[in-house]
């Protein structure tokens, strides 16, 4: 009995481990920055430099390993129901990205003032790394994106399986690198970033902006969910307020667990309570848990715009429009690990927005700090998509057997991402 309880507690600790570790790393980085001597600070600057070079090396490989098999798997299971659900999920994701952009464009000018601007993160003092280990990437990010889309679309259109199998194995390797290397080192990396910013005198500004952004994104999430269910109510002929009240169980479950996988049984039950047929819910809910990331896209757009403005750069709609369209596609390939969405987005943040090592580190920290809100928005919005899909197919012949979503990854049997 004692052993069972101990094992259960260990699982809970692992599930909740990343967010507390990141918060602790931020606090420790600020505290240590006030007392560490320069020589010790340079040790962590050196570690961050090495890890930053590794991230630069792995990002193109991450794009190929995640995006290509993800597109191929969707194509392999292509059908009308899959097409409609995927189109709605992508549409919702794009809408959330552009809505986040519009709100940030209006509110940020008075939320982020000239006093909040820094010339460059963590470079206010002349502390340098003791040494550096160059790790040049095998290709640039845009080349990796083009190659990934070419391979993914090509594999979806041919009957062969050898290349698909090889890329699925490669994806498993990338997943393992993320889980076993990148995620465990992230708290130390974030500690080094905030340690350096404290020494350079920038940390108060950054944390002040963080607090404003977290409150704003929570408000945007609530409004976006209402708009999604308003649309679903208009199409499905249902009361959006009643539907939102029903889906609050799914929202609170996702908010508490930060896991779309843990929310699927609850979400299925709540979606059926909306009047969605069981076979439709059984297809849409698991699939959308993989491809619908409105909340994650909203957070990434809002956070990246904040960092842009803090560095005194001008934001152009044309630049962000392309970024949002690409982000919506890239989110489909987000790995099933905590913070997986931001890991998949690092490549286009670097290539399309020009983010450097410090900016990427801040994006990771800010994203993970709000991870539960994004997951809850993703999961709850799946109910709106299910209502619309059910209405579209209401006049068709009844579905006699549950339709199966695309096959899951070998290394992630449930095929569901966390965060």
N, C-alpha and C positions, 0 to 999 in steps of 0.2 A: 504493500500500500504506500509506504513511504517512497519507494523508488518510483512508482507511477506518478506521484505528485511532483517529485523532483524533476522528472522528465518533462512533465506538462509545463512546469514553470520555466524550464529552459527554452521550450518552444516559444512561449510568450515573450521571453526576454529577447530572443533572436528576432522575432517579428517586429518588436518595437525598438530594436537596437539602434537603427541608423539616425533617426531624428534626435533622440537624446544625445547621441554621440556628437552630432553636428552642433547642437546647441551648446553642449559642454565645451567643444573645441573653440567656438566663438568666444565664450566667456573666458576660457583659459588663455586664449590668444590675447585678449584685451588686458587681462590681469598680468600676464607674464611680460607683455610689452612695456609695462610700467617699471619693471624691476630687473629684467634681463640685461646683462652687459652686452656690449656690441659683439664680442666674439661668439657668445652663445646664440645671439640672434642670427649671426651669419651662418651658423650650423644649419638652422631651419631654412634659411634662404637657399642654402645649397641643396637641401633635400627637396624643397619645392621646385628648384630649377631642374633637377633630374626628373622628378615626377612630371613636371610640365612638358619636358622634352618627350617623355614616354607617351603622354597624352597626344601630343602632336604626331607622333609616329603611328599610334594605334587608331586614330580617328578615321583615316581613309580605309583601313582594314575593317573597322567597325561598320562603316557605311556599306561596304560590299557584302560583308558577312550577314548583316541584318536585313538590308533593303532587298537585295536580289531574291533570296528565298521567300521573303514575305510576299512580294509581288507574284512570284511563281505559284505559291500555294493558293492565293486568291484566284488566279487565273485557272488553275487546275480544277477548281470546284465551281467554275462559272455556271450560272443559271440565272433565270429571271428573278427569283427571290433573292439570291445573293447580290445581283446587280442593284436591285431597288434598295436593299438594306445598306449596301456599301455606299451608294450614291447619297442616301439620306445622312449616313454617318459622316461622310466627307463634307456634305453641305452644312451640317450642324457645326462641324469643326471649323470650317472656313468662316461661318457666320460669327462664331465666338471669337475668332482671331480678329476679324475686322471690327467687331463691337468693342473688343478690348482696346484696339488701336484708337477708335473714335473717342472713347471715354478718356483714355490717357492723353490724347492730343488736346482735349479740352481742359482737363484738370491739372496735368503736370506743370504747365507754365506757372501756376500759383502754388502748387505743392512743392516743386523743386525750384528754388530760387537761385540767384547768382551765388549766394552764400553757401549753397550746397554743392557747388561745382569744384572739381579737382582736375588738375592738368593730367595726371596719370596716377592710377592706383598703386600705392605702395612704393612710390619712387621719390618721396619727399626728402629722404636722407641718402647719403652716398654709401650705403652698406652693400657690399657685393658678395656674391657666393665665393667660397674658397676655390671651387673648381666646377667645371661643367662637363657633362658627357653628351656630346652631340648625337642625336638620333634622327637623322633626316628621314622623312616619310618616303615611302616607295613611289608615291604619286601625290599630286595636290588633291584638295577636297573635291573640286568640280569634276576632275577626271574620274574620281572614284564614284561620284554620283551618276555621271553619264554611263560609266561601265556597269554600275549596279542596275540601273533601269534597263539597259540593253540586255543584260543577262536575264533579269527577271521577266521581262516581256517575252524574250526569246524562249525561255524555258516553259512559259505558260502556253506557247503556241506550237510546241513540238511534242511528239509522243515519247521521246527519249527520256531515260531516267538516270543515266550515269552522271551527268553534270549536276543534276538536281541533288543526287545523293552526296556528291562531293561537296557542294555548297552547303547542304544541310549539316554535314560534318564540320565544315569550316565555321558555320554559325554556332554550333555547339562549343567549338573552341573559343570563339569570341565571347559567348555567354559565360564560359568558365573564367576567362580573363576578367570580365566585368565583376563577376561574383567573388572571385578569389583574390584579385589583385586591386582593381580600381576602387570598388566599394569599401574594402577594409582600410585602404590608405587615405580615403577622402577626408576623414576627420583630422588626420595629421596634416594633410594638405591645407585644409581650411584653417587649422590652427596657425600654420605658417603665414597664410595670407593676412589674417587679422593681427598676428604678432607684428608683421612688417608694417601694416597700416597704423597700428598704435604707435610704433616707433617714429613713423613719418608724420604723425599728428592728424591723420585722416579718419580715424575710426569713429569719432563722435558724429561726423558728418554722414558717414555711411550708415551707421546704425539708426540715426534719425530718419534718413530716407527710407530704410527698411521698414520701420514702424509705420510710416505713412502708407507705403505700398501694400503692406499686409492688410490693413484696414480697408483700403480701396478695393483690393482684389476680392475680399470677402463680399463687399457690397455688389461688385460686378457679377459675381457668381450667382447671387440671389436673383438679380434682375434677369440674367441670362436664362436661368432655369424657368422663371415665369414666362418669358417670351417663348421658349421651346414648348412649354405645355399649353400656352395660348394658341400657338399654331396647331398643335396636336388636337386641341379641343375644337378649333374651327373645322379642321378636316374630319375628325372623328365624331363630331357632334356630341362632345362631352364637356362637362364643366371643368375648366383648368384648375380651379381652386380645390375641387374635390380630388382630382387626380394628384395634385401636389401633396395634399394631405395624406393620401394613400401611400405615396412614394417616400414620405418622410422616414418611414421605417428603414427603407433601403439607404437613405441619405445618412441617417444616424449610425447604421451598421458600418457603412464605408468610412464615415468620419472616425469611428472608434478603432477600426481594424487597419485602416490605410491599405486595404487589400480588396481588389475587385473579385479575387477568387473566393474569399471568405464570404462575399456578399451575394454570390450567384444564387444559392438556394433561397435566400430571403428575397432577392430581386425577382426571381421567377414567380414566387408566390404573390408578391405585390403587383407585378405586371398582369398576372391573371385576374387579380381583383379589379383591375381597370377595365375588364371585359374583353381582354385580348385572348383569342383562342389558344389553347394549350400548345398545339403544335407550332403555331407562329411564335409564341413566347419562347418555346424550347429551342428555336433556331436563332431568333434575334438577340436574346439576352447573352448567350455565350459568345456569339460572333461580335456583338458591339462591345463587349468587355475587352476585345482585342483591337478593334479598329476605330472605336469612337472615343476621342479624347478632347472633347470641347474644353473641359476644365484645365487640362494640361496645356493646351494651345493658348488659352487665355492667359495663364500665368506666365508662360515663356514670352509672349508678346509684351505684356505689361512690364515684366522685369527687365527685359532687354531695352525697352524704351527709357526706363528710368536710368539705367547705366549709361545709355547714350547721352542723355541730357546732363548727367552728372559730370561727364567729361567735356561738356561744352560743345558737343557736336549738334548739327542741325539734323532733324528727322524729315525725310522726304517720303511722301506717300508712295511714290512709284517704287522706291527701294523696298519698303515694307510690304507692299502688295505682293511682289514676287516672293519675298521671304515667307509670307503667310501661306501662299499657295504651295510652296515647297515644303513648309513645315507640316501642313495637313497630310501630305503624302508620306513624309518621313515618319510621322507618328505611328503609321501602320506597322512599322518595323521596330518599334520600341521594345527592348527586351523585357522579359518578365521578372524584373528585379526591382527593389526599391529605388526610386529615382531613375528608372529606365528611360522615361520619356526625355529627360534632360540629357541623358547620355547619348540618345539617338540624335538629339538636336545640336550637339556640339559642333558637328561638321559644318552645318549651314550657318550657325552663329559665327563661325570663324570665316567661312568663305564669302558669305553674303553681307554680313554686318561688320566684318573686320575685327572681331573680338580677339584680344590677345590672351595670354595665360592668366593674368590677374582678373580680367573681365569674365572669363569662363569660370574661374573659381568662385567668383561672387555670384554668378548665375546659379551654379550648383547649390551654394549655401542658401540663397534666397528661395530657390525652388523647393528644396527639401524642407525648409522651414514652414512651407505652406502645402506640403504634400497631401495631407488629409483632405483639404478643401477641394483640391483638384480631382482626387479620386472620387469623392462624394458627388461632385458635379458630373463627372463622367458616367458613373453608375446610375444616378437618378435620371439623367437625360436619356438613358437607354429605354426607359419607360415611354417617353414621348415618341421615340422612333418606332417602338413596337406598336403603339396605337395607330400611327400613320400607316405602317406596313399592313396591319390587320384590316384597316379600312380599304386600302388599295386592293387587297385580295378577298374582300368580303363578297364580291359578286362573282368570283371565280368558283370553280368546282371545289368541293371540300378536299382538304389535304388528308389523306387516309393514314399516313405515317409521318412521324416527325422527320423533318429534313435535317440532315447533319451539316454542321458548319465545317469550314476547312479543317483539314487534319492538324492536330496539335504538334508542337515540336517535340522531338524525342527527349530533350533535356527539360521540358516544361510540360508534363503530360496534360495538365488542364488547359494549356494554351492561353493562360490569362496573365496579364501583367499586373504588377503591384505598383501603385503610385502613378 
